[in-house]
């Protein structure tokens, strides 16, 4: 079921016979896959890990914004008619700017979902705990903190989905006593604190939202 601001309501987990815990889910179609696309389809980098070094050769995105709507836009837009767009290009833009724009696309899409969650829940985000393959990209993590204006926190174990499955199995067989014991196992690895001023944060996000409008209405009856 969709929420009032374009998110999905979903079962987060259920332990034994305890009541289920529900969550708001903000699905994004393309994040790390954009880096893979730049590697495999365009040959911009030799490996996905190279994208950060290339992005660090420039100080900003050079005015370029990458909307990776390869299969439409998911939460909070839900626009299957959208397609990928790379906008704001000038002769100044180089490979480094494109790499940075690709990384920033993940942070911009995350900000859209976080804003929707704040609106639906009425509970403003105070810090963002992250996991998965992209959290090793420290340039992206800093930009995410800058854009959200909250701390971004990476745990020692970054593959939280696999860890959660192991925890659930351990609870089922009595290896761990309760969920409080699991909470005590959590350890922080690194934290990124915002360092972008409000005016620049607003400008970047305003331009992102403008870029999104350029990706809409591409699919109709005679367009493949």
N, C-alpha and C positions, 0 to 999 in steps of 0.2 A: 504494500500500500504506500502511495506517495504522500509525503507530508505537505504542509501548507507552502513550504518554500523549496519544493523540488527534491527532497531527500526520500530515502526508502526506510520504512520501519522493518526491522528484522529481528529474529531471535539471535541474541549474542551467544548465549550458552545456557546450559542447564546441567547442574550437578546432581546426579541421583534423582531423588524424589523432591528435591528442593524446587520452589517455583522458578520458572524460566526468567532469565534476565534479558531484557530487550534493549535494542540499540538503534540509533540513527545511522544510516549508511549513505555515504556519498560516493557513488561509483564514478570513476573517471576512466574513459576508454583508453587513452594513450598517455603514458608517462615515460617510463624507461624504454618502451618500445620505440619512441621517437629517436633516442640515441642509437638504437639498433638499426633503425631505418637510415639514419645519416651514415652509419658504417657500411651497411650492406647494399643499399640502393644508390647512394651518392658517393661512397668512398671518401667521405670527409675525414674520417679517422680510421686507423687500422684496427683498433680495439675499442670497446666501450669505455674502458678505463682511461683512454687518451682524451676523452672529451673535456675533462676538467682542466688538464694542462693547456689545451687549446683555448678554452674559455678564459683562462687566466692571463693570456697574452694581451687582453684588452681590459679596460677599466669599467666598461659598461656594455650595453647591447647595441650601442651606436644608433639607436632609434629603430632597431628591427624587432619585430614581434612575430612569434611563430605560434599559430593556433593549430594544434595537431588533431584536427577533426577528421581523421582519415575514415572513420566509420560513423560520423556524426558526433555531436556533443552530448555527453551524458549529464550527470547531475552538475549543477541544478537547472540546466537549460532544457534537456531532453529534446534535442533538435536533430532528428535523423536526416534532415535535408542539408545539414552543414557539411562542409568539406574543408580540408586543410588549407591554410592560408599563411603566407609569409609576406608581411607588409612592412612599410616604413623604410624600404630599401633606398639607398643613395649610392653614389660611387665611392663613398667613404667606407661602406660596410665591407668587411672582409670575413675570412673563415672563422676567425676568433669571435666576431660578433654573432655569427650564425650559431656557433657552439654555445655561446652564452644565452642567446635567445631560446635555444632548445631546452637548456636547463631551467631557465626562468619560467618556461611554459608550465612545468610541473608545479612550481611555487604559486603561480597565478591561479591555476586551476584549484589547488589546495585552498587558497584564500577564498575563492568563491564558495567552496563547500563549507569551510569554517564559518563564513558569514551566515550561510543558511542554517547551520547548526546552532549558532548563537541565537538567531531569530526564532527558531523552532523551540529550543530548550529554555530560552530565557536565562541561561547560565553562561556568561561570557567566558571564553577560553582564557586561562591564565598561563598555561605553558603547553607545548605540543611535544608529546613523546612519540618518537618515530622509530620505524623498523623497516626491514627489507633491504634489497640490494642497493638502492640509491642513497642510503644514508651514509655510505662510505664517501660520498662526494661532498667534501667539506665546503666547497664554494656554493653548492646548492643549499646546504644546511644554513649557512650564514645568510644567504639571500632570503630563505624561507623565514628566518627569524626577523630579518629587516622588514619584510613585507607584512607579516602578521603582527609585528610589534609586541611579540611575546618571546620568551625563551624557547628554544628548540632543544630537546634533550634526547640523546642517543644512549640506549642501555648497553651494558656489556655484552648481552646476547641479543644480536640484532635481528635474528630470525624468530620473531615472536610467535608467528603462527605455528611453527613446528614445536616451539617450547610450550605453547599452550596445550597442544595435543599430548605432549609428554606429561605435563602437569595433570591433565584430566585423567590420564591412565594411572598415574601415581596415586591420585586421590582415590580412584576406584579400588585399588588393591591395598590401600592403607599405607603406602610408602610415606605420604605426607599426611599429617593429622587433619589439617583444615586449610581453608583459603588464606587465613591470616599467616600461616607459615610460608605460603607461596609468596605473599606480599613482602615478607622479610627477606626473601631470596633475591629480590630485585636490586640491581646495582647500576648506578649511573656511570657511563663511560665518558661522555663529553657533553658540554652544554654550550650553546651559541646564544649570545645576548644581542638584541637589536642595537644597531648603531646608525640607522638611517633616519634623517630628520623627517618630520611629518609632511612637509611640502613635497619633498622628492618621492616619498612613499605614495602620496596621493596622485602625483603626476604619472608615475609608472603604472599604477593601477587604472587610472583613467584611460591611459593609452591602450592598456590591455583590453579593457572593455570595448573600446573603439575598434580594436583589431578583431574581436569576436564578431562584431556586426558584419565585418567584411567576409566572414566565413559562412554566413547564413544564406539560405534560399538558393543553393547551388543545384540541388536535386529536384527535377520536375519530370514531367512525362517523357521528355525526349533526351534527357541527359543521363549518361551511364556513370 
